[in-house]
Amino acid sequence: MGIMAGAVTYTISSATTRQKNKIKHSTGKAIRAMGDVIDGVTGIFN
């Protein structure tokens, strides 16, 4: 877990502004997708 956090920190700190915006966009999409998956799973159990 610590190695992953270090890698993410390094990637963000060494990224250009355009790359940072792309990372933020991709992260937002991933979070929304994970929310959809969780909603789907909870819907199955209800």
Secondary structure by P-SEA (a helix, b strand, c coil): caaaaaaaaaaaaaccaaaaaaaaaaaaaaaaaaaaaaaaaaaaac
